[in-house]
Amino acid sequence: MNKTKIIATIGPASSSKDTIKQLVVKGMNVVRINLSHADEDFCRNIVRNVAEVNKELNTYIPIIFDLKGPDIRIGNITGDEAFLSKGSKIRIYMDDVVGDSTKFSIDYNLIKDIKTNNIIKIGESSVELKVIEKGSNYILCEVLNEGFIQSHKTISIPNVKLNIPFLSEYDKKCIYLADELKVDFLALSFVSDSEQVLKVNDLLIELGNDHIGIISKIENQSGIDDIDEIIKISDGIMVARGDLGMEIPLERVPIVSKMITNKCHIAGKICIIATELLSSMQNVNRPTRAEVSDVANAVIDSVDAVMLSGETTIGKYPIETVEMMHKIIASAEENIDYLSLLDRSLRSEKQDITGTLAYSVIECADRLKARCIVALTVSGYTARKMSRFRPVCPIIAISPNIETVKNLALYFGVYPILIDELNSLDKIIAKSKQLVMQNMNIKNGDKVIITGGYPFKTIKHTNFMKIEEL
């Protein structure tokens, strides 16, 4: 069992039920739908396919809806792309026009927000424009760095605050759809401060939805500046390195990624590393050595999950990419410094019953080389606390709550299983041993630690630990 989870974005190359099923078999733990490129019918189809695959495979794959957010996108371009030569001039129109190498349109009126000499970056390429003139409905730019631009790619303007509402009507509609379809997580794009996260949380409260987890995407300097408050009120953070690399100098992206990973670990929140992890596998069935190192480095840093985007949405080898990711993770996890992670977690842990017992469980599991930890949980709190201490062995979280089970699927080292009911302690311990035997390659003498809160449903903290030798 790999402890670092794999998120795969579903698109045209992977939307069939059969392909989703193969992705799960090869190691996909979470499905992501990018709502910048998906309509309602596509979302409903994927949710239905995932539900059917979960039933057939007896799995609990959760779904993330990734909101479009307050971005600016290029309109249609003839042939879907155009080449901009260095030193040439190009007009950016606020009205809808069909673009080419001399002009294109965008879906937001930049005239009031932008100034001459501001830099505009396009997509995740190296194309950069400098504003040299503003008209009534256009901006004239000079091409500083040449390259191709494509239809519907995002543009960014570093160090310029745009007056775009954080939640558009389209995003609100997507949140309503997520609530209706019982989606498990929302990823919020271009989060700049904690107040924006609170707006989404308030909307979920209005809907009476206390299940959907909030993943805040860090893609700009403002988000970095307010990272501590954003982490505090989010269920997790996604380091979206593509857009982040457009907003801050590229050489800072790895340092910022590690900083956020460490902060999330100390706070006990999910951390996801995204963008270009295995991007060469969109076209070839083998990654570069640098990509392998990139994935391995994220795993050794102990992130909760790594995410695939274009590799599985439009790539030629979505199944092979997930399989390769799974292999890299398995190898890299052998080199995680679990002892240092445990020590760091302990030094920042609150002095309460659950935290103290969780530390004892993990230390005991590591010393005894336990095959796994079984965490009995209703809300998921026990398993999340165990995950924060980063045990060497996997955590099998058993819960009678399907929403808890699917939420826990994104946490490092946690493998959730749905059970009928938590009632008698003796019956649950017997059931735990049975599930371990069914799901793991157990040998005589292997040790398992069972932990949780008892009496079930009434106690609010972890209060027992039992060591079983099988």
N, C-alpha and C positions, 0 to 999 in steps of 0.2 A: 504494500500500500504506500503510494507516494503521499507525502504530507503537504507538499505545495500543490495547490489546486490549479487546474487549467480551465480558463474561460475561453470559449470559442464563439466568435461572432458568426451568426448564421446569415447567409445571403444566397444569391442565385446558385452558387456552386455547392451549397450544402443544405438547401431547404427541404429536400425530400425526406420522408420519414425513414427510408432505408439508410440514407447517408447520416442522418442524425443518430440512428441506432448504431452505425459503425463507429461514429465519433465517440459515443459513450463507451463502447467496448474497448476502443483504443486509448481511453484515458480522459476524455472530456468530463469535467465535473460541473460546469455551469454554462448555460446558454445566454448569449448576449444578443439583443436586437438593437441595431443602431437606427433610431427613429429619424435621423437625417436622411435616410435612404429607404425607409419602409413605410408602407401605407397600412391602413387598418386591416384590410383583407389579408395582407401578408402576415401581420402580427397574429391575427386569429388563427391562421393556418399553422404557424409555427407553434403556438401555444397548444393547439390540438395535437400536432405531431409529437411534441415533447411529452404530453400527458399519455399518449398511447405507448410511446417507447418506455416511459417509466413503468407503466403497468406490465408490459411484456418482459422487461428485464428486472423488475422488482427494484427499481432505483428511485432516487428522489432528486432528480436534476432540477435545480431552481432556474429561474429566468430573470435576467436583468433587462429592463427597458432603459436605454441610454437616450436621454432627451436631447433634442437639437440645441437648445440653449440660445443665448444671445449672440449668435455668430453672424457674419456677413459672407454671402456667397456670390460667386460670379454667375451670371446668367448663361444662356445658351451660346455656344461658340460653333461656328461653321466647322463641321467635321469633328466636333467635340474637343479639338485642341488647336492651339496656334503657337508659333514660335516668336518670341520677342527678342530682337537683336540688341546687344549692348549699344547704348548711345541713341537708340531710336526713341521717338516720342509716341505716347499712346494716351488715348482719352478714356477715362472711366465715366460712363454715363449713369445718372441716377434714374433715367427712364429706361424702359426695356428696349434693348437693341440686340440684334444678332452680332456677336463678337467675331473678331478676326485679329490679325497681327497689328492693327492700328487702333482698335477700340474694343471695349466690352462694357457690359452693364453690371450693376450690383443691386442687391435687394434691400439696400438701406441708404438713406440720404446722408452722405458724409459731409456735405458742404459746410454745415455749421460747426462740426466737430474738429475738422482737420485744418492744418495750417501749411503754408509753403515750407519746404525743406523737410516736412515729415516723411518718414520712410514707410512704405507699404510692402508687406511680404505676402507672397501668394502660395497657398497650399503648403506642402511640406518640402517643396523644391527650393532651389537657391535663387529663385526669381525675386529681385528687389526693385522697387520703383521709388523715385524721389518726386514729391509734389513740387511743381514749378509754377503752376498757375491754377486759379479757381475761377470757373465760369458760373453762370446761373444754374446750369443743370449738369455740369461735367467738371472733372478734375483733369488737368493735363499733367502728365508725368514723364520723366525721363527714365529709361531702363538702365539701372546700374549694374545688375547681374542678369545675364541673359538666360533663357531657358524656355521650356514649354509651359503654357497655362492650359487648364482644362475646364470644361463646363462644370459648374456647380462646386468648384473648389472653394475653400474658405480663404479669406484674406485677413491679415492681422496688421494692426498699426501699433507697434510697441510704444509704450509711455503716453498713449492717448486714451483718455477716458471717454467712452462712447455713451450716449444717452439712449441706450436700448433697454427696454424693460427686461428684467431677468426672466420673468415667466411670460411668454407670449401666449396668445389664445390657442395656438397650435400645441404648445407644451401642456397647457391646462387640459386640453382635450385628450392628450396622451396619458396624463395622470389619471383622468377619469376612466380611460380604457384599461389602464393597469389595475385600477381598483376593481373594475368589473371582471377582468380575466384572472384576478387573484395572482398577479405577478409578484415576485418575491423581493426585488430590489429596484430602486430607481437610481440611475447614475446622472448626476446633475452636471451639465457641461458649463465650463467657463465660470466657475464659482470664484467670486472676488472677495467676499466677506461672509461672516457667519449669519448676518441678517438675511441674506438670500436663502440660505439653508432653512432658516426658521420660517420663511414664507411657504416653502414646500411642506414643511412639517405641519404648519397651521392648516394648510389645505387638506392634508391627510387626516388631521383631527376632525375637520368639518365633515369629511366623508365617513368618519367613524372607523378608519382603517389604522389599526395599531400593529399590523403585520409587516407592511412594506418597509424594508431597510433603506436608508439613504446613503449612497456612496457619492461623496463630493469629489469632482475631478479638478485637479490643480493644473491650470493651463496658462497662468499669467503671474506677473510679479505681485499683483494685489493679493492673489490667493496665497502666495508664499508669505507675504507680510502678515497675514492674519491666520496663519496655519494653525496655531495653538487653539484659537477659538473655534475654527472650523472643525478640527479634530474632535473637540470636546462635544459638539452637538451633532456629529455625524456618526453613522455606524461604521464607516470606513472611508478610505481615501484612495482614489485612483490617480497615479502619477501619469498623466497623458503626455508622454514625452514629445509627441509630434508637434502639437500646438504650443507646448511649453518651450520647445526649442525655437519657435518663431518669435516668442515674446522676450526671452532672455538669451544671453550669449550661449552658444552651443556647449562651450567648455564648462559651463556651470550646471548643465543638466544632470550629469552623474552625481555631482556633489549634492544638489538639491534632492535627488532621488534617495540617496542614502540618508540624508537628514530627515526626510519625511518618513522613511521606513523605520528609523530608530524612534521617532516620536510616536508613531502608531503602535509600535511594539510596547513601549513604556505605558501608553494609554490603554492598551488592550483592545485596539481597534484594527479592523481589517486594513491591509495595505495591498494594493494591486499595482503592478508595474505593467505598462502598456506601450504599444507602438514599436513596430519594426523589429520585433524579437527574432522572427524567422522570415523576414520579408522576401528574401531571395527565393523561398520555396513557393512563392506565387507562380513562378515560371519553371523552376527546376526542382527535382525531387531530393535535393540534398542541400543543407544549409552551409553557409560559410563558417570557417573556424571562428571568425570574430562573433558571429551570431550565437554560436554554441557557447562561447565564453560569456557573452552578454546574459544569456539565460542562466547559466551556471552561477554567475556573479550575483544575480538577483536572488537565486535560491539560497546561496551561502549567506547572503544578508538576511535571510529568513523572512521574506515577504510571504503573505498568505496565498497570493495567486499571481500568475502571469497570464497575460491576455493576448490572444491572436485576433487580428482584424482582417485585413485584406487577404491574408494567407488562407482563411477559411471562407470568406464571403465570395471572392472572385478568383481565387487561386486555382491552379490546375490540380493541386495535390492536397486537398483539405484533410483527408484521412491520414495520409503519410505524414503531414505536418504535425498533427496531434500525436501520432505515434512517436515521431522524433522528439517532440517536446517532452513526452513521458519518459523517454530514455535518458534525456539530458538531466531531467529532474532527479531521477533515480540515482544517477551517478553523483550528481552534485550534493545530494542530501547526505551522502556518506562523509562529507567533509564539513558539514555544519558544526560550528563550535557550540554544542548544546550546553556545555557547562557554563560558558560565559553568558549565554542568553538567560540561563536559569538564575545566575548570580545577579544580572542586571534587573531581571524581573523582581527578584526578592527585594532588592534595595529600593525599589519604587512601589512596592506593594503596601496597601493599607493594612493596618493591624486589626483585621477582623477575623471572624471564625472561618468563613469560606476561603479567604486568601491564605490564612495560615495552614489550613488543612490541605488546600490545593498544592501548596509548596511541598508539604510533607508527602503527599501522594506522588508527586513527580520525582522528588528526591529518592523515595523508596523504590519507585519503578525503575529509575536509572541504576541504582545500586544493585537491585536484584535482577537486572536485565529482564524485566517483565516483558512478555510478548505483547501485551496491550493493557490499556486502562479502560474499564467500562464505567461510563458516567451516566447515572440515572438522573434524568432531568425533565421537568415539565416546561419551564420557560427557556431553557438553554443556558442559563447563567453558569451552572456548574461546568459545563463543557467549555464555554468561552473562557472562563477563568483558567481551566486546565491548559487550554490552547496557548494562552499568554505565556505560560511557563516553558513552552517549547520542549515537551518530553521527547526522548529518543524513540519511544514506541508510539504506535497510533492510539488515538482515543476513539473508542466506539461509544457514541452517545445514543442511548435508547430513550425514546420519549413517546408518549401517546398522542402528541400534538403534531399533526402533519406540518403546520406552519413553522413550528420550532425546528423540526427535522430539516426542512428545506432551507431555512435560514442558516443553520449550522454547517451546511455543505460548503460554505465559502471560507470557513475558518481553518487555519493551519492545523494539520494533523487530525482533524475531527472527521469521523465517518459515521453519520447519523443513520439510525435504523428506527422505523416506526413499529411500535408494539401496541397491543390492544389496550392495556391498562396497567398502571402502576398501583398494585394493591398490597398483597402480602410480601414482606421483605424476603422470606424464605423462597417464595415462588419466583420473585424477581431475580434473586441470586441464581436460582436453578436455570431460569430463562437466559440470564446473562451468559452463563457457562455454555449453554446450548448454542447461542448465537456466535460465541467465539469459536466454538468447534466447527460451526458451519461456514464461517467467513474467513478463517485463518488456518494456515498449515501448522496445526498444533502437534507437539510431540509430548510423550510422557514426561512429567516433571516440569513442564513449562508453567510459569507463574503468571497469574492475572490479578490485577487489582481492581476491585469493584468499589465505587464511591458514589455518594449522592446525599440527598437530604431526606430524612425520615422522621415522622410520618409524611408520606408523599402528599403533595397538594396543600399541605397545611404549613409545613416548615419552609422558611424562606431562605435558608442557607444550607450549605454542605456541612454535614455533621457526622458522617461515618466513613470508615475505610475498612475493607476486608480483603485479605490476601488469600487467594485460592491457588493451590498447586494441582494442576490437572493431570 
